[in-house]
Amino acid sequence: MIYLDNSATTKVAPAVLETYTKVSQKIWGNPSSLHALGESAYSLLEQARKQIADLLGVKSGEIFFTSGGTEGDNWVLKGTAIEKMEYGKHLITSSIEHPAVLNAMAQLEKLGFEVTYLPVDKHGHVSADDLKKAIRPDTILVSIMAVNNEIGAIQPLDKIADVLRDYPKIHFHVDAVQGIGKGIQSLIMNDRVDFVTFSGHKFHAPRGIGFMFKRHGRKIAPLMSGGGQEKNLRSGTENLPAIAAMSKALRLLLESESTKVQNQLKIKQFIYDHITQFPKVTVFSEMNNKFAPHILCFTINGVRGETIVHAFEDHDIYISTTSACSSKKHEISGTLNSMAIPAKIATSAVRVSLDENNTLVEAEEFTKVFDKLYSRFEKINS
Ligand SMILES: Cc1ncc(COP(=O)(O)O)c(C=O)c1O
């Protein structure tokens, strides 16, 4: 099997699973309990928090555990809206965010908030000048993703941060679900960012666990009210086995990060060089530093994305249409649509997404299968 759908989810790493099992069986107390079992659970919880904070170069008190990217994004958007509605009801995002942001924004619009959706250029990048023009006296939040999950475009967070330095009261959120471990940590954890959301299952931790960075002093309302865990901001008994497993997964991910990134770039380049020789191929993920090393989105024009995915699957190679969430809905990619790619081409889009375990040997096998499929599709379409 060749798994090239790592932006949808990753396989839990054996060492991470081992931590999960060990903690489930040995440190199974509730961190809020007063007895020794509770205390050891609490101490592990704080150890995991510190490890994550250290890896990101922030303070322990700035890390909050969530159930993943969707919860983190919803929390920052709705939590800011609730917290700051008396100061303003205007939010800004881009038109190519993940549905966790776009649908949360849509919900806020129904509640009377106004949202500006920044356009993207033909390569899928937001412009900081457009952001500057969109800011109003009642703007309370700007939410821009680090790496687009469909085509891998890295957003100019440094330029966005520069603009927002003149507006210190506006909350700046970055969805970094696809950006962590991809060599752009300083871009993401810039000194102007206030909230950053992460998801464990994108880096070999189990599903249903994630975390959020909240800059010290920034305020958001909780969405989960209850027993007061996570400094009263996210109630619910902590998922300690998954939290401990995620902190290990993050450590492993960030070990020799640049070597891993270089490896993914080599594989992406290899596949890119191969497929761009074919006239019916359109590639949306370029080979430059404005694109992440692990995502390659392309089309074989005239063939539906689903057909391409299943044809590769017949050869035990797993890729996806542009995003896992939209693939079963047969929707045209929101990102490609925003880039003004005609629907006729966008319906052919597929995504190869790598992780640090993929190899050039797998890439070679991918290209061999690609050649076979391309000539088969060419015959059918001619
Ligand atoms: C950019 C981005 N944000 C948010 C999410 C949602 O994360 P989760 O699956 O942890 O809810 C995803 C998942 O694909 C994503 O790619």
The ligand as an ORCA input file, in Angstrom:
! r2SCAN-3c Opt
* xyz 0 1
  C      -6.877     23.438      7.469
  C      -7.735     22.562      8.325
  N      -8.405     23.094      9.351
  C      -9.188     22.360     10.161
  C      -9.341     21.006      9.962
  C     -10.214     20.214     10.878
  O      -9.435     19.465     11.761
  P     -10.037     18.184     12.543
  O     -10.144     17.087     11.541
  O      -9.025     17.901     13.602
  O     -11.334     18.592     13.122
  C      -8.675     20.393      8.886
  C      -8.849     18.970      8.603
  O      -8.653     18.501      7.498
  C      -7.844     21.193      8.049
  O      -7.183     20.667      7.020
*
